[in-house]
Amino acid sequence: MSIDYESEDPKRTLYLWEYNAHWEEEYELIESSSGFQRHIIPVGELKVINDINSRNPEVEKILDISEPSTDTNDIVSALNRIADNLETLNKTIYNKQI
């Protein structure tokens, strides 16, 4: 993310940062134009968890994720599809907990 919280990674990678007890001394402190302060963590200290190129295909299959149609703007149909996907996801999670 940029200092203004804009994505700088086109793959929208999710990282894991393992806690460092000395983070306040080791990481650079910067301030945004709106006055918020934050520390910069070097990418080399982050572990890649997920990005748009490594998403689990089984999850995509369960949720029937596909490109939106360019032929229709039918919002009701899209919302029904989302509802169906949420119901499928709910059933899948519930069945795995039993």
N, C-alpha and C positions, 0 to 999 in steps of 0.2 A: 504494500500500500504506500501511496505517497503521503507526504505530511498532511495533505488535505483529504486523506482517506479515499483516494481514487485508486482502483486496481492498476497495478503496473505489470501484472502477469496475465497474458492472454489465456493461459491454461487454467487460471483460477486455482492454483495449487493450494492444498491444505497441508500445513506443516505442523509438526509437534516440536515444542521447545521443552527440553528437560530442564527443570528448575536449577538455577545457579544461585547459591546463597550470597554470592558477591556481585549480583547483577547491578546494583546501584553504582558500584565503583568501576566495574568493567565495561559497561555499555554507555555509549555516548548519549547525552541528553539533548534533545532538540525541541524546539517550540514551533507550533503551527502559527499561521497568520491570525488565527482566531484566539491564540493564547494558550492552547492546550499543550502540555508537555508530555513527551514520551521518550523512551530509550530505544536506540537502534540495536537490534540483535543481528549479528552477522549470519548470513544465510548458511554458512558452513557449519553453524551450530544447530541447525534445524534438520529434522528428519521428515522426509516427504511421506505423507500419509495417503494422499489421493489427489488426482487432478483429472481434468476432463478426458484425458487420453487413457487413464487407467481405471475407470469406473468399473465396478463389478457388472459384467454382462447379465448375470442372473437377476440382479436387482432391476436392470433395465427391462429384462424379459417379463418379470413379475408385474412391473408397472406399465408395460406397454409404452415405453418412451420412444417417441418418433418425432420427426420434424413436423411442425404444424403445417397444415394444408394452406396452400396459397390460393386455393379456389374458393374458399368460403370464409366469411366473417361471422359465422353462426356462434354467438357467445353461449347460448343455451346448450348447444351440442358440446362445446368445449368444457363447460362446467359439469355436464353429466359425465363426461369422460374422466375428469378429475375426481368426481365423486366415486366413480367405479374403481379408479386406481387406489383411492384412499381406503375403500372397503376391502379390496384385495390385499393391500398392505396390512390392514388391521387383522384380517383373517390369518395371514401368513405369520405375523408376529405372535398372535394369540396361540396358534397351533404349535409354534416352536417353544412356547413357555410351558406347555402341558407336559 
